Amino acid sequence: MAKKIDRREFIKTGTLIGLGVMAGCSVKNRFDLIIKNGLVIDGTTAAMKPIDLGVRKDKIVAITDLADVSADKIIDAKGLIISPGFIDIHTHTDSELLANPRGESKIRQGVTTEVSGNCGSSPFPLNDDDSRKLYGNLKDRYGISKRWKTAEEFLSTIEKAHPSLNYASFTGHGDLRAFVIGKNDVQPTPAELEKMKQVLAETMEAGSLGLSTGLEYAPGSYAKTDEIIELAKVVAHYHGVYATHMRNEDDTVEEAIEEALEICRKSGASLEISHFKACNQSNWHKVDHMLEMIHTAHDRGLPVHADRYPYNAWGTGLSSFLPLWSRQGDTDDILNRLQNKNDLAKIKPYTESRGERIGGWDKVLISNCRIQENKIYEGKSILDCVEITGQEPFEFIRELLIAEQNRVGVIGFAMDENNLKKILASPLLMIGSDGIAVAPYGKLGKGKPHPRHYGTFPRVLGKYTREEKVFDLVTAVRKMTSMPAEKLGLKQRGYLKENYFADIVIFNPETVIDNATFTDPHQYPTGIEHVIVNGKLTIENGKHTDMFAGKVLRHSG
């Protein structure tokens, strides 16, 4: 009489026989890597389940019971969660991966794919003059001797650097505009607009994910809505994404959302609203309506989503406290206005009003200075700084911008915690750090950057999932993996499925948490135990293995 076998044994045996035939070897198939005894969250809405993963080369080739199967490396994930690698849909990493391809602050969070070129800023396209200036800046700052102009040249440069994590990028509208018509407040001629569309198309054919705008920043802010619609039509043609740092995120934030939705409707491009928020206490009451606006649009068929980091403070440049008209042109133009009495008479009231709107200069923290003598201000509020110098806030800001050649980083505490939870909970919201791949050592270890550079994804898992219970683990993982993969069209990524790329994170759901703070940000998180990128174990027991298996992910729509 034939021996009866149960369903689990049947699945195990059938799968292993299939793998043995495929590989031309015995049933005791040998994998490069097996992850066993953990609970798998696969990126779908399915509940977590105990099952093993087998990896060969850069792909997941088996998801089944592999208890008795051999491999070059076996990870025992007992008590741990196995999930797809996190996809950071909103970052500003670019040349940092040339300075340090380990991608420390991101890979140690479980980020396996970094999506950059956001807020209208990308390292391409560049004209001869801007390429020369960037080359000089990178050589002075990081010792990097690389030069590029086009999207293809930049992406190839990243590829040759062999980073530890995958990399993809949008085309920044500000740089596109500067490339064609310069950095001043002018409107493109029909011929110039056609040139912008042509160059955008070239960047997308080279692999750009789409177009990003920074409509609060010069020179992108000088564009009218119709210009963005025409460019977004190019994005739609290539089935890309239009990602926008909207024209306003405080007093007229609802009007800015409507503009973004109009661009989506009229162009047909998929819309991603960056770091969705309402800044300054006078606007906190608007969040419910803001969410209603995007949910209603989505329900009516518009492809709209958004992202947000899990902090109540933004990070940007101190020059954002200057009026837009004064930010035209290059650095010398801006600094000349800060030394012109007639211009200062108009700049000062605007800057002071920005300080009042955020709630006072104690809400604005200096995060980064380049000059050694100004390092004393890092980690201090502007209110603290003026108590040290004895100056008025505006005069301190003006002199610091001049001394630092307009390169001062700031953090502003402008958002509400309850609103943050509402935003994170939205089914349309994904997680994006708005950060950069830095490190607590070397040339990337300077200043006091926003803690989101180090802590975004563990903070979502620890504080907002485990502690605050804003959503469950399955939902949290989806917001970090399959949702951004689907939005961006990243093929065979974002899920744990057979024949998908083996981008995998193994974390402890009981201990995972961020450790970076605003005053001491250069700290790795706790609880991210192992990270695998394209099948290669890159973080093992919380330590970098010096594996560099990342790939440049090019849009192929």
Summary of the structure (lengths in Angstrom):
residues: 557
radius of gyration: 24.2
end to end distance: 56.4
largest distance: 100.2
contacts: 2052
relative contact order: 0.16
helix: 41%
strand: 20%
